[in-house]
Amino acid sequence: MNAQVISSEPKEISLSVTETDIGILYIIQHELLQDSNIDFAGVIVKHPLTNECWMRINSKSKPLGEIQKAADSAIKKADEFKQLFNSKIQVN
């Protein structure tokens, strides 16, 4: 996954993300929207043949820090799901 900042302001950031699956960005978007500091979080596929996605975040605080918190939260929840899934498989 590669990310580049398209534009950045104190309360808004736009990113171009390549070599990723849109599903990962949707999970981060979902985590962002759970935060009351986030006014907007959007993800689009720029063009299916280029494998480029764009993400824009508007927040009441630093948007880059909010992305980091959302990604950390998504990783934690994925790990919890993995542990739950593995515990159910080992029972059988």
C-alpha distance (Angstrom), angle and dihedral (degrees) to the residues before:
residue distance angle dihedral
M1 . . .
N2 3.78 . .
A3 3.79 124.0 .
Q4 3.78 130.0 -169.3
V5 3.76 128.6 -176.3
I6 3.80 110.4 -118.9
S7 3.79 94.5 -177.2
S8 3.75 135.3 -10.8
E9 3.77 133.3 -165.6
P10 3.81 129.5 165.7
K11 3.83 92.9 -90.1
E12 3.82 103.0 19.4
I13 3.77 135.8 55.5
S14 3.80 132.9 179.4
L15 3.79 120.2 -161.0
S16 3.78 135.7 -169.4
V17 3.80 111.0 -148.7
T18 3.80 122.8 -170.4
E19 3.80 134.9 179.3
T20 3.79 93.0 32.8
D21 3.77 141.1 106.5
I22 3.81 115.5 -107.4
G23 3.82 88.2 -133.4
I24 3.81 91.2 70.1
L25 3.79 90.5 53.5
Y26 3.81 90.6 47.8
I27 3.81 89.3 55.8
I28 3.81 91.1 50.6
Q29 3.82 89.4 46.1
H30 3.81 89.9 52.7
E31 3.80 91.2 51.3
L32 3.81 90.8 47.8
L33 3.80 92.2 52.4
Q34 3.82 90.4 54.5
D35 3.83 88.6 65.0
S36 3.80 118.0 87.5
N37 3.83 90.1 -145.6
I38 3.81 90.9 67.2
D39 3.79 118.0 89.5
F40 3.82 96.0 176.1
A41 3.80 137.7 2.2
G42 3.78 118.7 177.4
V43 3.79 135.6 172.9
I44 3.80 128.7 -169.5
V45 3.77 137.3 170.3
K46 3.79 103.2 -118.1
H47 3.80 92.1 -157.1
P48 3.82 128.1 -18.8
L49 3.80 94.1 -136.3
T50 3.80 94.6 54.0
N51 3.83 95.8 46.9
E52 3.80 89.1 -135.7
C53 3.80 123.1 143.9
W54 3.77 128.2 -171.4
M55 3.78 125.3 -149.1
R56 3.80 126.7 -171.2
I57 3.79 126.0 -171.6
N58 3.81 129.0 -173.3
S59 3.78 114.8 -170.8
K60 3.77 143.3 165.1
S61 3.81 89.9 -122.2
K62 3.81 136.2 26.4
P63 3.82 106.5 -35.5
L64 3.81 95.6 -156.1
G65 3.80 90.2 56.9
E66 3.81 89.3 48.5
I67 3.82 90.4 53.8
Q68 3.79 89.9 51.5
K69 3.82 91.8 50.5
A70 3.81 91.1 48.0
A71 3.81 92.6 49.0
D72 3.82 91.2 48.7
S73 3.81 90.0 49.7
A74 3.82 91.5 49.0
I75 3.82 90.8 50.5
K76 3.82 91.0 49.9
K77 3.81 92.5 49.8
A78 3.82 91.8 46.8
D79 3.81 89.7 51.8
E80 3.82 91.0 49.8
F81 3.81 89.7 50.3
K82 3.81 90.9 48.5
Q83 3.81 91.1 51.8
L84 3.80 91.4 48.2
F85 3.79 91.8 47.9
N86 3.82 92.7 48.0
S87 3.81 92.2 48.2
K88 3.81 90.6 54.2
I89 3.81 92.6 48.4
Q90 3.82 93.2 50.8
V91 3.82 91.7 53.9
N92 3.80 92.7 64.5
